[in-house]
Amino acid sequence: MQDPTLHVPPTKREHLEDRKLLDRPSREEMLQSESWRVLRITSEFVSGIDHLTGVYPAVSIFGSARTVLSDRYYELAVRTAELLGKAGFAIITGGGPGIMEAANKGARQAGALSIGCNIELPFEQELNVYCDKSMIFRYFFVRKMMFVKYSEAFVTFPGGFGTLDELFGALVLIQTKKISDFPVILFGSEYWGGLVDWLRERVLSANNITQEDVDSIHVVDEPERVRDIVVEYREKAERHSAKQASGSQPLTREGG
């Protein structure tokens, strides 16, 4: 049986490709390697798309790699992913430990496709054992595109900078209408409540975002509520697609 994982060998920090990309290059380095790096980036996009084609529809679940098994959010992430899996969604995570492992475990328990999109880091982050399909990326921005491209929703459990990066990346795409019918769900009102209050009281009151931007964020505490929101958005998107297809049919027939 062919190994479904595409492996990139562990790399020392100074040799990380995304670090090289962001370093200030010398003129000699620019002449010798920058154009080739663009080809490597392109190849990673192609590999990611080839590897993940067919996983749609899916839900991306984010959260801290440091969440331990005894943490209540670990079991809640397992349950959330299991319910989403039973509702017909594949589950995509960063493929590492903590919340990512919990979500992949829940997908496995539901018999849903369990996907891990890992990232090459200066400190090793091994793929968890619950991934059915996985890939290790060199570039964060390529990996981030895969999370959005194949997902119907983002579910964000308590986490740190990486989790916040994915969260706000999705909110910007929604705000700028790059994606639609795409819920962003924050799991854990105790953890996320202060952030949402700050967005309302500071950012919204300063007219730096709109009420619509704030309303695009769902804060929940029950796995069943996550499933219901995602299913509702999925059905809304399907109705919208059907309406568009129906509206285009007369043009197609007339053109024929």
ZAMI-699891 format. One record per atom (N, C-alpha, C): x, y, z; residue in one letter. Coordinates in steps of 0.2 Angstrom, whole numbers, plus 5000, padded with zeros to 4 digits. Atoms other than C-alpha are relative to their C-alpha. Layout:
ZAMI-699891
XYZa ...
***
This chain:
ZAMI-699891
500449945000m 500050005000m 500450065000m 499649945001q 500750174995q 499950045006q 500149964994d 501150285010d 499750074998d 500349945002p 499950435009p 500350065002p 499749944997t 501150555018t 500650024995t 499449975004l 502350665008l 500450035005l 499549984995h 503850685019h 500550054997h 499549955001v 505050835019v 500549985006v 499550024995p 506650785029p 500150065005p 499849944995p 506950885046p 500550044998p 499549955002t 507951035043t 500250055005t 499749954995k 509051145054k 499750074999k 500349935000r 508351315058r 500350044995r 499749965005e 509651405047e 499849984993e 500150035007h 509151295032h 499250004998h 500750005002l 507251325033l 499850044994l 500149965007e 506551375016e 499650065001e 500349934999d 505351505023d 500450055003d 499549964997r 506751575034r 500450044994r 499549975006k 507851595018k 499650054996k 500449965004l 506351675009l 500050075003l 500149944997l 506151805022l 500650045002l 499449964998d 507951845026d 500250054994d 499749955005r 508851995017r 500549974996r 499550035004p 509751915003p 500650054998p 499449965004s 511451974996s 499850004993s 500150005007r 511552014978r 500149944997r 499850075003e 512451854974e 499449955001e 500550054998e 511051754983e 499450014996e 500549985005m 509751844973m 500149974993m 499850025007l 510551804957l 500049934999l 499950075000q 510851624961q 499449965002q 500550054997s 509351564971s 499350035000s 500749974999e 507851684972e 499549974995e 500450025005s 507151634955s 499849925001s 500150074999w 507351444959w 499549995006w 500550014994r 506451474976r 499350014998r 500749995003v 504951534966v 499749944998v 500250065003l 504951374957l 499849945006l 500150054994r 505051274974r 499350025003r 500749984998i 503551374980i 499549984996i 500550035004t 502551334965t 499949935000t 500150075000s 502951154966s 499749985007s 500350024994e 502351154984e 499250015000e 500749995001f 500651234979f 499849944996f 500250065004v 500551094965v 499949945004v 500050064996s 500950954977s 499450005005s 500549994995g 499751024990g 499349994997g 500650015003i 498351034978i 499849934997i 500150075003d 498650864970d 499849955006d 500150054995h 498750784987h 499350015004h 500649994996l 497150864995l 499450004995l 500650015005t 496050854979t 499649955002t 500450054998g 494550764984g 499849995007g 500250004993v 494450805003v 499450045001v 500549954999y 493150935001y 499349965000y 500049954995p 491950965010p 500449985006p 499650014993a 493050985026a 499950065004a 500049954995v 493151085041v 500750005003v 499349994997s 494851155048s 499950025007s 500149994992i 495051145067i 500750025002i 499449974998f 496451245075f 500050005008f 500050004993g 497051255093g 500749985002g 499350004997s 498651245104s 500349934999s 499750065000a 499851105101a 500249985007a 499850014993r 500251115120r 499449985004r 500650034996t 498451055125t 500149935002t 499950074997v 498650905136v 499449965000v 500650055000l 497550745136l 499550025005l 500449994994s 496850795153s 499650065000s 500349945001d 496350965147d 499349994998d 500750025002r 494450975145r 499950024993r 500149985007y 494651065128y 500249944995y 499850065004y 495550905122y 499449964998y 500550055001e 494050795124e 499450044996e 500549965003l 492850935118l 500250014992l 499750005007a 493950945102a 499849934997a 500250075002v 493750755100v 499350004998v 500850015001r 491850765101r 499850054995r 500249965005t 491750915090t 500249974993t 499850035006a 492750835076a 499649944998a 500450065001e 491750675078e 499350014998e 500749975002l 490050765076l 500150024993l 499949975007l 490750855061l 500149944995l 499950055004g 491350695054g 499449964998g 500650045001k 489750605056k 499550044996k 500549965005a 488850755047a 500350004993a 499750015007g 489950715032g 500650054998g 499449955001f 491450835034f 500649965001f 499350024998a 493250785033a 500350055005a 499749954995i 494350865046i 500750014999i 499349975001i 495950965043i 500350035006i 499749974995t 497151005056t 500750024998t 499350005002g 498951055057g 500449945001g 499750075000g 499350875060g 500449995006g 499650014994g 500250905077g 499749975006g 500350024994p 499950865095p 499450055002p 500549954997g 498650945107g 499350004997g 500750005003i 497051005099i 500049974993i 499950035007m 497650955082m 499949925001m 500050074999e 497850775088e 499349985002e 500750024998a 496150775097a 499550014994a 500550005006a 495250835081a 500149954995a 499950065005n 496050705070n 499849945003n 500250064997k 495650575083k 499250005000k 500749995001g 493850635083g 499749984993g 500250025007a 493750615064a 500149934999a 499850075001r 494550445065r 499449965003r 500650034996q 493150395078q 499450004996q 500649995004a 491850455066a 500049964993a 499950035006g 492550365051g 500150054994g 499949955005a 492850525042a 500750014998a 499349995003l 494450575032l 500350055005l 499649964995s 495750645045s 500650024996s 499549975004i 496950765037i 500550045004i 499549964996g 498550835044g 500550044995g 499549965004c 499450985036c 500550035004c 499549984996n 501050995045n 500550054997n 499549955002i 502451125044i 500749995003i 499250014998e 504351115044e 500250065005e 499849954995l 504951205060l 500749985002l 499350014997p 506651225069p 499949955005p 500150064995f 505951115083f 499549954997f 500350055003e 505250955078e 499249995002e 500750014999q 503350935077q 499749944996q 500250065003e 502850755073e 499350004998e 500750025002l 501250705064l 499749965005l 500350044995n 500050635076n 499749934996n 500250065003v 499450455073v 499349994997v 500750005002y 497650495069y 499950034993y 500149985006c 498050565052c 500049954994c 500150055005d 497450465037d 500450034993d 499749965006k 498150595024k 500450065003k 499649954997s 499550715027s 500550024995s 499449975004m 500850835020m 500450045005m 499649964996i 502250925028i 500250064995i 499949945004f 502451105021f 500650035002f 499549964998r 503951215020r 499850075001r 500249935000y 503051375018y 499350015003y 500649994996f 501751445030f 499450024995f 500649975004f 500751545017f 499749944995f 500350055005v 500551385005v 499649965005v 500450044996r 499951285020r 499350045002r 500649964998k 498751425025k 499550004994k 500550005005m 497951425008m 499749944999m 500350075000m 497651235009m 499450005005m 500650004995f 496651265025f 499450034998f 500649975002v 495551385017v 499749974994v 500350025006k 495351315000k 499649945000k 500450064999y 494651145006y 499650005005y 500550004994s 493651205021s 499450034999s 500749974999e 491851245024e 500050055006e 500049964994a 492251325041a 500749995003a 499450004996f 493651365053f 499749995008f 500250004993v 493351305071v 500750015004v 499449984997t 494651385083t 499949995008t 500050024993f 494951305100f 500650055003f 499549964997p 496051395113p 500749994997p 499350015003g 497851425106g 500450065001g 499649945000g 499251545104g 500150044994g 499949965006f 500051645090f 499849974994f 500250035006g 499851515077g 499250004999g 500850005000t 497951495081t 499750074998t 500249935001l 497751685081l 500150024993l 499849995007d 498651695064d 499449974996d 500550035005e 497451575056e 499350035001e 500649974998l 495951655065l 499950074996l 500149935003f 496251835059f 500149994992f 499950015007g 496851775042g 499349984997g 500750025003a 495051695039a 499650065001a 500449944999l 494251855046l 500150054995l 499849955005v 495151965034v 499749984993v 500350025007l 494651855019l 499250005000l 500749995000i 492851865025i 499850074999i 500149925000q 492952055028q 500050024993q 499849985007t 493652075010t 499649964995t 500450045005k 492351955002k 500449964996k 499750055004k 493651834996k 499749945001k 500450064999i 492651695004i 499450025003i 500749994998s 490851685008s 499749945003s 500350064997d 489651575018d 500549965003d 499450034996f 491151535029f 500050025007f 500049994993p 490851525047p 500750005004p 499450004995v 492251565060v 499749995007v 500350024994i 491851475076i 500650005005i 499650004995l 492751515092l 499749955006l 500350054995f 492551365105f 500350025006f 499849984993g 492651425123g 499950075001g 500249934999s 491751585128s 500550035006s 499649984994e 492851585144e 500750024997e 499349985003y 494451595133y 500050054996y 500149955005w 493851695119w 499650065001w 500449944999g 492651815127g 500350075001g 499649945000g 493951945131g 500250034994g 499849985007l 494551955113l 499450034997l 500649985003v 492751975107v 499850065003v 500249944996d 492352105120d 500450064997d 499549955002w 493952205115w 499850024992w 500249985007l 493452195096l 499450045000l 500649965000r 491752265100r 500150075003r 499949944996e 492252395113e 500550054998e 499449965003r 493852455105r 500050014993r 499950005007v 494052405087v 499450034996v 500649985003l 492252425082l 499850075002l 500249934998s 491952585092s 500550054997s 499649955004a 493452665083a 499950004993a 500150005007n 492652625067n 500549964995n 499550045003n 494052505062n 499849944997n 500450065003i 492852365058i 499350025000i 500749985000t 491052355055t 499649955005t 500450054996q 489652265065q 499949944996q 500050065004e 489552145051e 500649955001e 499450044999d 491352095054d 500049975007d 500050034994v 491052065072v 499549945000v 500550055001d 489451965068d 500249944997d 499750065004s 490451845057s 500349955005s 499650044995i 491251775073i 499449975005i 500550044996h 490251635082h 500449985006h 499750034994v 490751595100v 499549955003v 500450054997v 490151435107v 500349965005v 499750054995d 490351305121d 499849934999d 500250065001e 489551155114e 500249974994e 499850035006p 490151035101p 499449994995p 500650015004e 488351005095e 499850074996e 500149945003r 488251195092r 500450014994r 499649995005v 489751195081v 499849964994v 500350045006r 489051055070r 499450034997r 500649975003d 487351145068d 500250064996d 499849945004i 488251305063i 500349984993i 499650025006v 489351225050v 499549974995v 500550035004v 487851115043v 499650064997v 500549955002e 486751275042e 500450044994e 499649975005y 488151365032y 500149964994y 499950045006r 488451225021r 499349994996r 500750015003e 486551205017e 499950074996e 500149945003k 486551395014k 500450014993k 499650005005a 487951385002a 499849964994a 500350055006e 487151234992e 499450044997e 500649975003r 485551334990r 500250064996r 499749955004h 486551484984h 500349984993h 499750035006s 487451374971s 499549984996s 500650035004a 485851294966a 499650064996a 500449945003k 485051464963k 500450034994k 499649975005q 486551524953q 500049964994q 500050055006a 486551364942a 499350014997a 500749995003s 484651384939s 500050064996s 500149945004g 484851564934g 500450004994g 499650005006s 486251524922s 499849954994s 500250055005q 485351374913q 499750034994q 500349975006p 484251484901p 500650034995p 499549985004l 485851564895l 500449954997l 499750055002t 486651404893t 499749964994t 500450035005r 485251334883r 499950044994r 500149955006e 485051494872e 500750004996e 499350005003g 486951484869g 500149944996g 500050065004g 486751304863g 499650004994g 
***
